[in-house]
Each structure stands twice: as C-alpha cells, then as structure tokens.
Amino acid sequence: MTKPWLTHYPEAIPHTINPDAFSSVAELFQQAYRKFPDHTALECFGLTLSYRDLDRLSDALANALQQEFGIRKGDRVAVMLPNLFAYPIVMAAILKVGAVQVNVNPLYTARELEHQLNDSGASVIFAYNGSTPALAEVRSKTGIRQVVTVAPGDGTDAPIPAGPIADTLGDHASLADLLKNHDGSQPDAVAIAGDDVLFLQYTGGTTGPSKGATLTNRNLIANSEQFRAFVPSANEEGKEILVVSLPMYHIFGLMIYIAYAAIGAKAILIPNPRDMEAYLNAIKDSKFSVIGGVNTLYAGMTMHPLFKEVDFSNYKVAFGGGAKIFPSTSERWKDVTGSHILEGFGLSETAPILTLNPLGQDSFSSTVGFPVPSTDIKILGDDNQPLGVDQPGELCAKGPQVMQGYWNRPDATAEAFTDDGYFRTGDIAVMHANGMFEIVDRKKDMLIVSGFNVYPNEVEAVACELDTVAEAACVGAPDEKTGERIRLFVAPSGKGELTTEAVQAYCRDNLAAYKVPKDVIILDELPKSNVGKILRKDLRTA
C-alpha cells in the first residue's frame, strides 16, 4: 500500500493540504494585517507591536529598500539578526518587495559569513550591531553595497541599550533611521507567485562549504498548512500565543512563526534562550499556548527552579526538532505540563517538517511520528531499493515542502535527489508497523564496532536517563581491535555526583556490550551550535 501511515492518522488530520492556499507568503501576511490589525503580533523585552504596527513599519522599510537601495524582485537581501522586533519587520519588508531573504547566523565567523554572502550574491545586509566586527572584516571581499545596522530596540521608541558598531564597518544606514525617514510611505506593488524564491536557507556545512537550500513561497505555504493540520486544537484564529525561542534565522523557528502569523497569533520573541533565568521570566506569566525547541532547551527548562512557576493554564503543545528529543526530557516535561513534547523531523531543504507526532498521545512514542499531509516517504537501502517495515535505510521524501535545489549548485542538487524525484535526507530511519518513523541516526554519525552498527542517539539517550547527567554526546575513535571505540561525553546536571564509573555501569546494564562506551569524559558543558544542537564534530578531536 502506498502511504500506509494514512490508515493510522487521527481522524481530525487531513490526508492532503492545499500548497496554494495563498499565492505567496506576502499574501499570507497581508491577510493577517487585514483580519487582525489590533491583535498583538509581537512581544519582546516586555514591549508589544500590533499587526497594524508590523504592516506600517514594514511598508516604510519596503519603500526604503526600493527607493534608496534599488532592491527589486529576486535580489538577495541578507538578514543577520537574533530574535528581535527587527527580524519580522525586515522579513515582512523583504516579502513586500519580492526579494530573496538570505538567513544568516549572527554568530558566524568572518570566514563563514564571507562564503555565504558571496555564494548567495547578497547586495544588502541587515546586521545586528554585535555582528558588525565579522562583517567589517569581510565586507570588501563581498558584493555587499549597503549595510543596515540594527539595535535591540529598533521598531520601538524604547531606549534599549545597544552594543557598539565596529569602527571599521564603513558607510552604513541604521534601521531606526530608515523606519523614521520613510514612515507613512508605501512600497510599489510587486507580483509574487508561489514558485518565486523566498529564502536561501544555508545548511550547516558539515560535509564541506554550506549550500543554500532554495525555498519558494509555495514550499513555506505548504509546510505551514501541513504543520497546522497536525495540531487542529492548537490552531485557533486570533487566540494562540507562540513562544519563539528557536532562532528565526533557523528554518524551524521561522516556519512556525509564519504558520502562526497566518492565524493572528501573538509571537513572544526570545533573543537569547541560553539565559535560562531571563527566558523563563519572559514567558512564565505569558499564558503561552505553543512552544518549539530542541532537546537541550527543554532539558534546561525542566531542570531550572523557575520552571515550576510557569503558568501553563493556556498551554496546548510543545514541538521538538533539530535534534532527537530524549524520553527522559519528555517525561520531565509531562510531569509539569501534563503532555509530552511532540517530536518531528525535517531539514533546511524541506522547509523543514517532513514528519510529526500527533496530539493526544498517552506515552512518548520515541519516534518522529507520521509524514505530514501530502508527503510521501520511502526508506531506501544501499542498492536504492525500497525497504520494508523496521528495516533501517536512508529516509527519502517527496512533497510540496521540498526545496527546488541548492542555489547555483546543479551538481549537488542532482546528487541530493533520486531518479524519481525523492530528496535524500542523509538520515537513517525505519518505518514501524504503525506507520510511524524513527530516526536511527545520520549516516555520517553511525559507528561500526566489531562489525556491529552503533547509533550514537541510542547511547546518548540511555546515558541521559541518569539523574546526574544533563546532556550527552557519543562519537567514535579509531581502535585497533574493534575498528572504532565509543567515546561518550557527558555534562553534569547538578543532581548528585557524576562519575565515569556510574555512567559506564548504567550503560552496561542497559545496552549490548558492544554499545557500551569505552571512554566516558565529563565536561562542564558540551559544545553546541547557536540553535542548541550538540556539536559532535567538535568532540571528535577532543
């Protein structure tokens, strides 16, 4: 049977969605401005902006982009910002002029930034003040002709302290001045279609220079519709309150924001979720209904004393992705909220969600759930032949959320798709008899010990069941006898003494002998990306 998971879908979830529900993401936002003008659109630093404010401010900036900077449809504009009011204002302006937004991590080094700006061909960049030193270092080596600096309070009249701008940055405009000088102006109308490119979303570059996933308006509209179709009870127009703790330059955080903006939700922007005390203080009285995050974020929340002070009276759902959600984390979350974290799976190339767990499950599924509506998935073996139930192979996907290809990389695009058009995710997965998929691990992270496959996620999840372990990361190291030996890095939770002996003993009791780590190394904290993913690659040489 094709799409066998459909027989297991909850009754409320449709089998298909309309990827052309809106002609463009710009139209999606225009509808929100019309329907919810007085609703709070954004909250940050205790301040708020309405949908009317967002429309007015983005009109002013869109006019500036066209009249001062000469930006036209299809031009690339880089956005190098954390979660501040400026981010959705800038994005909404880019949408209105039909330009292509290049999402840039504000913590990038000069080398990473130079590659992404040159690869994308961006001519304008919106850069957070704190990111200007890296930009100043490489600006002359790129095609950037206009720099707009952004301070934390831009978009409001609040005197929020701003960091310094690099002395060597050169000529630049400020977002605050552009908004003031063009206030009340309207941009020229631009016709935008579903197949027009919306975002260049750069991959992590773990296997070479990062590549730009070319995402269209239709990709994001489709994924927004797919995502909300899976959570019907957390999809009430004008009533949802979303915590945006994932960086908006990351496609998971960005897509969730777009999906909920479509129904007039309030988005609480969290500039720095690593400051756990400030983060929890920002949301504890907000009565949020929806939240997204990665395992490290949820683990940190549940271990903080303030977590039990959070008002969950309006809470509906928590989404997890970007990295595996461990059962121990979800159980701690459920102890306080009454429901498990819904784990999903996706990539930058798929806008991002391919699979998701449905609402209302009594126990943590330890899977990434079902394929979302209008999505087809197959598991392929090394010979590119489809595999059956519970047989691990590469997860390959097709659907309206899958990218057009990699920006200016026809060679990489051809390698990324099967002959019949399925995108190769590079992740090892199995489909269970109930139609749910489980990600076993990345191809490149799989270890082979004495001829046996060992998947790091399994070892990490077992170690994290110990109360004394806050987080864990498993990597391989060369070994003369077994080919590879397992090295496990752990960080303490602060709940009792953490010892290498206790970790090994627990693993020995719960894992096959060849999966037990030979080395256990205790670190105060494991290295992470700005999204919160633990960086195994940084530990391989530790």
C-alpha positions as CSV (number, residue, x, y, z in Angstrom):
1,M,0.0,0.0,0.0
2,T,1.3,3.5,-0.8
3,K,1.4,5.8,2.2
4,P,0.5,3.1,4.8
5,W,0.6,5.6,7.6
6,L,-2.6,7.2,6.4
7,T,-4.6,4.3,7.9
8,H,-3.1,5.3,11.3
9,Y,-3.8,9.0,11.0
10,P,-6.0,10.5,13.8
11,E,-9.4,11.3,12.3
12,A,-9.0,15.1,12.6
13,I,-5.9,15.2,10.3
14,P,-6.5,15.5,6.6
15,H,-4.6,13.4,4.2
16,T,-3.7,16.3,1.9
17,I,-3.3,20.1,2.1
18,N,-3.5,22.9,-0.4
19,P,0.0,24.2,-1.1
20,D,-1.6,27.1,-2.9
21,A,-3.7,28.2,0.0
22,F,-2.0,31.6,-0.5
23,S,-0.4,32.9,-3.7
24,S,2.6,33.9,-1.6
25,V,3.8,34.3,1.9
26,A,3.4,38.1,1.3
27,E,-0.3,37.4,0.8
28,L,-0.4,35.3,3.9
29,F,0.8,38.3,6.0
30,Q,-1.5,40.7,4.1
31,Q,-4.4,38.6,5.2
32,A,-3.2,38.7,8.8
33,Y,-2.9,42.5,8.7
34,R,-6.5,42.8,7.4
35,K,-8.1,40.3,9.8
36,F,-6.2,41.1,13.0
37,P,-5.0,44.7,12.8
38,D,-5.4,45.4,16.6
39,H,-4.1,42.0,17.8
40,T,-0.7,41.8,19.3
41,A,1.7,40.4,16.7
42,L,5.0,40.6,18.6
43,E,6.2,40.8,22.2
44,C,9.8,41.3,23.2
45,F,11.5,43.0,26.2
46,G,8.0,43.4,27.7
47,L,7.0,45.6,24.7
48,T,4.4,44.8,22.0
49,L,3.7,45.6,18.4
50,S,0.3,45.0,16.7
51,Y,-0.3,43.6,13.3
52,R,-1.1,47.1,12.2
53,D,2.3,48.3,13.5
54,L,4.0,45.5,11.7
55,D,2.3,46.4,8.4
56,R,3.1,50.1,8.8
57,L,6.8,49.6,9.8
58,S,7.4,47.0,7.0
59,D,5.8,49.3,4.5
60,A,8.2,52.1,5.4
61,L,11.2,49.7,5.2
62,A,10.0,48.2,1.9
63,N,9.8,51.7,0.4
64,A,13.4,52.3,1.6
65,L,14.6,49.1,0.0
66,Q,13.1,50.1,-3.3
67,Q,13.8,53.8,-3.3
68,E,17.1,54.1,-1.5
69,F,18.7,50.8,-2.2
70,G,17.2,49.9,-5.6
71,I,16.1,46.4,-4.5
72,R,13.9,44.6,-7.0
73,K,12.2,41.3,-7.2
74,G,14.7,38.4,-6.9
75,D,17.5,40.4,-5.4
76,R,19.1,38.8,-2.4
77,V,19.0,40.5,1.0
78,A,20.9,39.0,3.9
79,V,19.4,39.1,7.4
80,M,21.9,38.6,10.2
81,L,19.7,39.1,13.3
82,P,18.7,37.4,16.5
83,N,15.0,37.3,17.6
84,L,14.3,41.0,18.0
85,F,11.4,43.1,16.7
86,A,13.6,44.0,13.7
87,Y,13.6,40.4,12.4
88,P,9.9,40.1,11.5
89,I,9.8,43.8,10.4
90,V,12.7,43.2,8.0
91,M,11.3,39.9,6.7
92,A,7.8,41.5,6.1
93,A,9.5,44.3,4.1
94,I,11.5,41.8,2.0
95,L,8.3,39.9,1.4
96,K,6.6,43.0,0.1
97,V,9.3,43.8,-2.5
98,G,9.6,40.2,-3.7
99,A,13.3,39.9,-2.8
100,V,15.0,36.7,-1.6
101,Q,15.9,36.6,2.1
102,V,19.3,35.1,2.9
103,N,19.1,33.9,6.5
104,V,22.5,34.4,8.3
105,N,23.5,33.2,11.8
106,P,24.6,36.4,13.7
107,L,27.3,34.4,15.4
108,Y,29.0,33.5,12.2
109,T,32.8,33.9,12.0
110,A,34.2,36.2,9.2
111,R,35.1,33.1,7.1
112,E,31.6,31.6,7.3
113,L,30.0,35.0,6.6
114,E,32.2,35.7,3.6
115,H,31.3,32.4,2.0
116,Q,27.5,32.8,2.5
117,L,27.4,36.4,1.2
118,N,29.4,35.6,-1.9
119,D,27.6,32.3,-2.6
120,S,24.2,34.0,-2.3
121,G,25.1,37.2,-4.2
122,A,23.5,39.3,-1.5
123,S,23.8,43.0,-2.1
124,V,22.3,44.4,1.1
125,I,22.6,43.1,4.6
126,F,20.7,43.8,7.9
127,A,23.3,43.2,10.6
128,Y,22.9,43.2,14.4
129,N,25.3,45.7,15.9
130,G,27.1,42.9,17.7
131,S,27.7,41.1,14.4
132,T,29.4,44.0,12.7
133,P,33.0,43.1,13.6
134,A,32.8,39.9,11.4
135,L,31.0,41.8,8.7
136,A,33.6,44.7,8.7
137,E,36.4,42.1,8.3
138,V,35.0,40.7,5.0
139,R,32.8,43.4,3.6
140,S,35.3,44.5,1.0
141,K,35.6,40.8,-0.2
142,T,31.9,40.5,-0.9
143,G,29.2,42.1,-3.2
144,I,27.6,43.9,-0.2
145,R,26.9,47.5,-1.2
146,Q,24.5,48.5,1.5
147,V,24.7,47.7,5.2
148,V,21.9,48.4,7.6
149,T,22.8,48.2,11.3
150,V,20.2,47.0,13.8
151,A,19.9,47.8,17.5
152,P,17.8,45.8,20.0
153,G,15.1,48.5,20.3
154,D,14.6,49.2,16.6
155,G,10.9,49.3,15.7
156,T,10.0,50.7,19.1
157,D,10.6,54.0,20.9
158,A,12.1,52.2,23.9
159,P,15.6,53.2,24.9
160,I,17.0,49.7,25.0
161,P,20.8,49.8,25.3
162,A,22.6,48.9,22.1
163,G,26.1,47.5,21.6
164,P,28.8,49.3,19.6
165,I,29.2,49.1,15.9
166,A,32.6,48.1,14.5
167,D,34.8,51.1,13.8
168,T,35.9,49.6,10.5
169,L,32.5,48.8,9.1
170,G,32.4,51.8,6.8
171,D,29.3,53.5,5.4
172,H,26.1,52.2,6.7
173,A,22.5,53.1,7.4
174,S,20.6,52.4,10.6
175,L,17.2,50.6,10.7
176,A,15.9,53.2,13.1
177,D,16.6,56.0,10.7
178,L,15.1,54.2,7.7
179,L,11.9,53.5,9.6
180,K,11.7,57.1,10.7
181,N,12.6,58.7,7.3
182,H,10.1,56.5,5.4
183,D,7.3,56.4,7.9
184,G,3.9,56.6,6.2
185,S,5.2,55.6,2.8
186,Q,4.0,52.7,0.7
187,P,6.2,50.4,-1.5
188,D,5.5,49.8,-5.1
189,A,3.3,46.7,-5.6
190,V,5.1,43.6,-6.8
191,A,3.5,40.5,-8.3
192,I,4.8,37.4,-6.4
193,A,3.9,33.8,-7.3
194,G,4.2,30.5,-5.4
195,D,7.3,29.4,-7.4
196,D,9.2,32.6,-6.7
197,V,12.2,32.0,-4.4
198,L,11.6,33.2,-0.9
199,F,14.5,32.1,1.3
200,L,18.0,30.9,0.8
201,Q,18.5,28.6,3.8
202,Y,22.1,27.6,4.2
203,T,22.9,24.1,5.5
204,G,25.3,23.6,8.4
205,G,28.2,22.7,6.1
206,T,29.2,19.6,8.0
207,T,30.4,18.0,4.8
208,G,32.0,21.0,3.1
209,P,31.1,24.6,2.4
210,S,27.5,25.3,3.3
211,K,25.0,25.2,0.5
212,G,21.9,27.4,0.1
213,A,18.6,25.4,0.0
214,T,16.4,27.3,-2.4
215,L,13.0,27.6,-0.7
216,T,10.0,29.0,-2.6
217,N,6.9,30.8,-1.3
218,R,5.0,27.6,-2.1
219,N,7.4,25.5,0.0
220,L,6.7,27.6,3.1
221,I,3.0,27.9,2.5
222,A,2.7,24.1,2.1
223,N,4.7,23.4,5.2
224,S,2.7,25.9,7.2
225,E,-0.5,24.2,6.1
226,Q,0.9,20.8,6.8
227,F,2.2,21.8,10.2
228,R,-1.1,23.4,11.4
229,A,-3.2,20.5,10.0
230,F,-1.4,18.2,12.5
231,V,-2.4,20.3,15.5
232,P,-6.1,21.3,15.0
233,S,-6.8,22.1,18.6
234,A,-3.7,24.4,18.7
235,N,-4.8,26.3,15.7
236,E,-7.4,28.8,16.9
237,E,-7.5,32.1,14.9
238,G,-6.5,35.1,16.9
239,K,-6.1,33.1,20.2
240,E,-2.8,31.3,20.1
241,I,0.3,32.7,21.9
242,L,3.6,31.3,20.5
243,V,7.0,31.3,22.2
244,V,9.7,31.9,19.5
245,S,12.7,30.6,21.3
246,L,14.3,29.0,18.3
247,P,16.3,31.5,16.2
248,M,14.2,32.8,13.4
249,Y,17.2,32.5,11.0
250,H,16.8,28.7,11.6
251,I,14.0,27.4,9.3
252,F,12.2,25.5,12.1
253,G,11.7,28.7,14.2
254,L,10.9,30.7,11.1
255,M,8.3,28.4,9.6
256,I,6.5,28.0,13.0
257,Y,6.4,31.8,13.2
258,I,4.9,32.1,9.7
259,A,2.4,29.4,10.3
260,Y,1.0,31.1,13.4
261,A,1.2,34.6,11.9
262,A,-1.3,33.3,9.4
263,I,-3.9,33.0,12.1
264,G,-3.2,36.1,14.0
265,A,-1.2,34.6,16.9
266,K,1.0,36.6,19.3
267,A,4.7,35.7,19.0
268,I,6.9,36.2,22.1
269,L,10.4,36.7,20.7
270,I,13.2,35.3,22.8
271,P,16.6,36.9,21.8
272,N,18.7,34.6,23.9
273,P,17.2,31.4,25.3
274,R,20.6,30.4,26.7
275,D,20.0,32.9,29.5
276,M,17.6,30.4,31.1
277,E,16.5,32.6,34.0
278,A,15.7,35.6,31.8
279,Y,14.0,33.3,29.3
280,L,11.7,31.7,31.9
281,N,10.9,35.1,33.4
282,A,9.9,36.3,30.0
283,I,7.4,33.5,29.5
284,K,6.2,32.4,32.9
285,D,3.3,34.8,33.1
286,S,2.5,34.9,29.3
287,K,0.0,32.1,29.3
288,F,1.5,30.8,26.1
289,S,-0.2,28.0,24.2
290,V,2.5,26.9,21.7
291,I,6.3,26.5,22.0
292,G,9.0,25.0,19.9
293,G,12.6,23.9,20.9
294,V,15.4,21.4,20.8
295,N,16.1,18.8,23.4
296,T,18.8,20.9,25.1
297,L,16.4,23.8,25.6
298,Y,13.6,21.6,27.1
299,A,16.1,19.8,29.3
300,G,17.4,23.1,30.6
301,M,13.9,24.4,31.2
302,T,12.8,21.4,33.2
303,M,15.9,21.4,35.4
304,H,15.6,25.1,36.3
305,P,13.8,26.1,39.6
306,L,11.7,28.7,37.7
307,F,10.1,26.0,35.5
308,K,7.5,25.1,38.1
309,E,6.4,28.8,38.3
310,V,5.5,28.9,34.6
311,D,1.7,29.4,34.0
312,F,0.6,26.5,31.8
313,S,-3.1,27.3,32.1
314,N,-3.4,28.1,28.4
315,Y,-0.7,25.6,27.2
316,K,-1.6,23.3,24.3
317,V,1.5,21.9,22.7
318,A,5.3,21.8,22.6
319,F,7.2,20.9,19.4
320,G,10.7,19.3,19.4
321,G,13.1,19.0,16.5
322,G,16.6,19.8,15.2
323,A,17.9,17.0,17.3
324,K,16.4,13.9,19.0
325,I,14.1,14.5,21.9
326,F,15.1,12.1,24.7
327,P,12.4,10.2,26.5
328,S,13.8,11.4,29.9
329,T,13.4,15.0,28.8
330,S,9.8,14.5,27.6
331,E,8.9,12.7,30.8
332,R,10.1,15.6,32.9
333,W,8.2,18.0,30.7
334,K,5.0,15.9,31.0
335,D,5.3,15.7,34.8
336,V,4.7,19.5,34.9
337,T,2.6,20.2,31.7
338,G,0.6,17.1,31.5
339,S,1.6,16.2,28.0
340,H,4.6,15.0,26.1
341,I,6.8,17.0,23.7
342,L,5.7,16.3,20.1
343,E,8.9,15.3,18.2
344,G,9.1,15.9,14.5
345,F,11.7,15.6,11.8
346,G,12.9,17.8,9.0
347,L,15.7,19.7,7.3
348,S,16.5,23.1,5.9
349,E,15.9,21.5,2.5
350,T,12.3,20.6,3.4
351,A,11.1,23.9,4.8
352,P,11.5,22.0,7.3
353,I,8.9,19.5,8.6
354,L,8.5,16.1,7.0
355,T,7.1,14.1,9.9
356,L,5.4,14.9,13.2
357,N,3.8,13.2,16.1
358,P,0.0,14.0,16.5
359,L,-1.5,15.4,19.6
360,G,-3.0,13.4,22.4
361,Q,-0.6,10.5,22.9
362,D,-0.5,9.0,26.3
363,S,3.1,7.9,26.1
364,F,6.3,9.2,24.4
365,S,6.5,7.5,21.1
366,S,10.3,7.7,20.7
367,T,9.6,8.3,17.0
368,V,9.3,11.4,14.8
369,G,5.7,10.5,14.0
370,F,3.9,10.3,10.7
371,P,4.6,12.0,7.5
372,V,2.6,15.2,7.4
373,P,-0.2,15.5,4.8
374,S,0.7,15.5,1.1
375,T,4.1,14.0,1.9
376,D,5.5,10.7,0.6
377,I,8.4,8.9,2.3
378,K,10.3,5.8,1.4
379,I,13.3,4.0,3.1
380,L,16.0,3.0,0.6
381,G,18.8,0.5,1.1
382,D,22.3,0.8,-0.2
383,D,21.2,-0.5,-3.5
384,N,18.5,2.2,-3.8
385,Q,15.7,-0.4,-3.4
386,P,12.8,0.3,-1.0
387,L,13.0,-1.5,2.3
388,G,10.2,-2.9,4.4
389,V,8.9,-2.4,8.0
390,D,11.6,-2.0,10.6
391,Q,14.4,-2.2,8.1
392,P,16.9,0.7,8.5
393,G,17.8,2.7,5.5
394,E,18.1,6.2,4.1
395,L,14.9,8.3,4.5
396,C,13.9,9.9,1.2
397,A,11.0,12.3,0.8
398,K,8.8,13.9,-1.8
399,G,6.3,16.7,-1.2
400,P,5.3,20.3,-1.8
401,Q,7.6,21.5,1.0
402,V,10.8,20.1,-0.6
403,M,13.2,22.7,-2.0
404,Q,13.8,23.4,-5.6
405,G,17.5,22.6,-5.2
406,Y,20.8,24.1,-4.0
407,W,21.5,27.6,-5.0
408,N,23.8,27.6,-8.1
409,R,24.8,24.0,-7.4
410,P,23.2,21.7,-10.0
411,D,25.8,19.1,-9.2
412,A,24.9,19.0,-5.5
413,T,21.2,19.1,-6.4
414,A,21.4,16.1,-8.7
415,E,23.2,14.1,-6.0
416,A,20.5,15.1,-3.5
417,F,17.6,13.6,-5.4
418,T,16.8,10.1,-6.6
419,D,16.0,9.5,-10.2
420,D,12.2,9.5,-9.4
421,G,12.5,12.9,-7.5
422,Y,12.8,11.9,-3.8
423,F,15.1,14.1,-1.7
424,R,17.8,12.1,0.1
425,T,17.9,13.3,3.6
426,G,21.1,11.5,4.6
427,D,19.3,10.2,7.7
428,I,19.0,6.5,8.7
429,A,15.4,5.7,9.6
430,V,12.9,2.8,10.0
431,M,9.2,2.7,9.5
432,H,7.4,0.8,12.2
433,A,4.2,-1.3,11.6
434,N,2.1,1.6,13.0
435,G,3.2,3.9,10.2
436,M,5.5,6.0,12.5
437,F,9.1,6.7,11.5
438,E,12.1,6.5,13.8
439,I,15.3,8.3,13.0
440,V,18.1,6.0,13.9
441,D,20.9,8.5,13.1
442,R,22.8,10.4,10.5
443,K,24.7,8.2,8.0
444,K,27.9,10.0,8.9
445,D,27.5,9.6,12.6
446,M,26.9,5.9,12.6
447,L,29.7,3.9,14.3
448,I,30.8,0.4,13.4
449,V,32.2,-1.5,16.4
450,S,33.5,-5.0,15.7
451,G,31.2,-5.1,12.7
452,F,28.1,-4.0,14.5
453,N,26.3,-0.8,13.8
454,V,26.1,1.6,16.8
455,Y,23.8,4.6,16.6
456,P,25.0,7.5,18.9
457,N,21.5,8.7,19.7
458,E,20.7,5.4,21.4
459,V,23.8,5.5,23.7
460,E,23.1,9.2,24.4
461,A,19.5,8.6,25.3
462,V,20.4,5.8,27.8
463,A,23.1,8.0,29.5
464,C,20.6,10.9,29.9
465,E,18.3,8.6,31.9
466,L,20.7,9.1,34.8
467,D,19.6,12.0,37.0
468,T,23.2,13.1,37.3
469,V,23.6,13.6,33.5
470,A,22.3,16.8,31.9
471,E,23.4,16.0,28.3
472,A,25.5,13.6,26.4
473,A,27.2,13.2,23.1
474,C,28.6,10.0,21.6
475,V,31.4,9.9,19.0
476,G,33.8,7.3,17.6
477,A,37.5,7.0,17.8
478,P,39.9,4.6,15.9
479,D,40.6,1.3,17.7
480,E,43.0,-1.4,16.6
481,K,40.8,-4.2,17.9
482,T,37.3,-3.1,17.2
483,G,37.7,-0.7,14.3
484,E,36.0,2.0,16.3
485,R,35.7,2.6,20.0
486,I,32.8,4.5,21.6
487,R,33.6,7.8,23.4
488,L,30.8,9.3,25.5
489,F,31.0,13.0,26.6
490,V,28.6,13.9,29.4
491,A,27.8,17.1,31.4
492,P,26.6,17.1,35.0
493,S,23.0,18.0,35.9
494,G,24.0,19.1,39.4
495,K,21.8,16.4,41.0
496,G,24.3,14.4,42.8
497,E,27.9,13.3,41.9
498,L,28.5,12.4,38.3
499,T,31.2,9.7,37.8
500,T,32.5,7.9,34.8
501,E,32.1,4.6,36.6
502,A,28.4,5.2,37.3
503,V,27.8,6.1,33.6
504,Q,29.6,3.0,32.3
505,A,27.8,0.8,34.8
506,Y,24.4,2.1,33.8
507,C,25.2,1.8,30.1
508,R,26.4,-1.8,30.7
509,D,23.1,-2.6,32.4
510,N,21.0,-1.2,29.5
511,L,23.0,-1.7,26.3
512,A,24.5,-4.6,24.5
513,A,28.2,-4.9,25.3
514,Y,29.5,-3.5,22.0
515,K,27.4,-0.4,22.6
516,V,28.9,0.4,26.0
517,P,31.3,3.4,25.8
518,K,35.0,2.5,26.4
519,D,35.7,6.1,27.4
520,V,33.5,8.5,29.4
521,I,34.6,12.1,29.6
522,I,33.0,14.6,31.9
523,L,32.8,18.2,30.7
524,D,31.1,21.2,32.4
525,E,29.1,21.8,29.2
526,L,29.0,20.3,25.7
527,P,29.7,22.4,22.7
528,K,26.6,23.5,20.9
529,S,25.5,25.4,17.8
530,N,23.6,28.6,18.2
531,V,20.4,26.6,17.6
532,G,21.2,24.3,20.5
533,K,22.4,21.2,18.7
534,I,25.3,19.4,20.4
535,L,28.3,19.5,18.0
536,R,29.6,16.0,17.8
537,K,32.1,17.1,15.2
538,D,33.8,19.4,17.8
539,L,34.2,16.4,20.2
540,R,35.8,14.0,17.7
541,T,39.1,15.7,18.2
542,A,38.7,16.4,21.9
